[in-house]
Amino acid sequence: MTTATLTTITAQDLKQQLRSDRPPVLINVLSHEAYRKRRVPGSISVPQDDIDQVRQIVPDTAQPIVVYCANPDCTASPESAERLEELGYTHVHDFEGGLAGWRQAGFDLIGEES
C-alpha cells in the first residue's frame, strides 16, 4: 500500500472545482446515517466499506473524484482514495479537511443536523 500518489485538495480549491465546467464527483465515505445528518452540498454517499460500488456509479476512470470524511484525523477518505486508485481511477483527490475543514473554511454544510 502506497500513499506516494495520494493527492489532497483544499476546501477553497474544492469549492472552485465544484463550480467549474467539469466538476469532480464528490463522495462522502462516511456512513449513510452520517451523510444524512451532515454533508458538503453536491456530494453523494458511498460509505468506505462500499467504495468498490463507485465502479457502477462512475464508470469513467478518468473522471475527477474527490473523497472526504469527517476531519483530518479520519482515515476513511485517504483509505478510500487509495482503493479508488487501485481500481484504476487516475484523478482521485482526498479532501482531508472533511466536514470540519469545509465548515472551518466558512462554507455551509447541508443535512438534518447542519
Stockholm file with secondary structure:
# STOCKHOLM 1.0

chainA/1-114         MTTATLTTITAQDLKQQLRSDRPPVLINVLSHEAYRKRRVPGSISVPQDDIDQVRQIVPDTAQPIVVYCANPDCTASPESAERLEELGYTHVHDFEGGLAGWRQAGFDLIGEES
#=GR chainA/1-114 SS CCCTTCEECCHHHHHHHHTSSSCCEEEECSCHHHHHHSBCTTCEECCGGGGGGHHHHCCCTTSCEEEECSSTTCCHHHHHHHHHHHTTCSSEEEETTHHHHHHHTTCCCBSTTC
#=GC SS_cons         CCCTTCEECCHHHHHHHHTSSSCCEEEECSCHHHHHHSBCTTCEECCGGGGGGHHHHCCCTTSCEEEECSSTTCCHHHHHHHHHHHTTCSSEEEETTHHHHHHHTTCCCBSTTC
//
